[in-house]
Amino acid sequence: MSSHPFHLHGECWKYRVDPVMRDTVTTGNTGDSVAIRFITDNPGPWLLHCHIDWHLSAGLAIVFAEAPEDVATSQPFNNASRQLCPIYNSIPQQNFPLQALPPALIDISG
């Protein structure tokens, strides 16, 4: 089995004994078990993904919607973002070889 270097945007965590702050951890070897815990104090959509490009392209990623009710006040939408959406939406679908699965919302707030 191959390993997966997972990277989480927007957060850092401590890993192993006497840890440094990290945002990437490797897992996937036989017998591996990794638990990642972090305080959800950074509102926004944050991507957790494998750093092996073809694994990411195959869908080995998830987006955490952290404190979505606070995003509008903590990260106001700027002009560049407003211009990006119409540009992206104008790209013909046949230019996207991989199709995404429909999003699933899982409440992990406890």
Buried (B, 14 or more C-beta within 10 A) or exposed (E): EEEBBBBBBBBEBEBEEEEEEBBEBBEBEEEEEEEEEBEBEBBBEBEBBBEBEEBBEEEBBBEBBBBEEEBEEEEEEEEEEEEEEEEEEEEEEEEEEEEEEEEEEEEEEE
